[in-house]
Amino acid sequence: MGENWSGSGTADDPWRLKTPPLSSDYTIHRDDEADPPLLVCHVGTTRLTYLARAIDDLHAELVSRGDWVPLGAADEQKDAAPGTVEAWGRSEDNPVGGWYGQRKGYRGRFGMYIPPLLEALGLVELEHNARNNRVRALPAGG
């Protein structure tokens, strides 16, 4: 287990993660019973949902970019900075043609909550600075 996470990703044992700056705790679990399958994220009393395919899709995008990518986390009501994980997570050019976030009004923060999950799964390297963090895909095999 990594020092910034624990859990197995089920509803009974969600992944317990920290935001990239390591300043806040949250949980995510995978709901494969949902159609389509979802990642259910709890931040305090707030519930956010993202398409579960975001794990594979974001990893593939980071592999294709081949370098560090800024996270650019932003609420749904704010514009995402171009070239960031957040912008990609809402772009009409991504594999789902728009938002990975599924709950209207709470679709943003993709760049805050999904990259730490990919780090816990051994798919990416993630910075943990106070601000302006970046992520990059790990080579195949971790």
Secondary structure by P-SEA (a helix, b strand, c coil): cccccccccccccccccccccccccbbbbbcccccccccccccccbbbbcccaaaaaaaaaaaaacccccccccccccccccccaaaaacccccccccccccccccccccccccaaaaaaaccbbbbbcccbbbbbbccccc
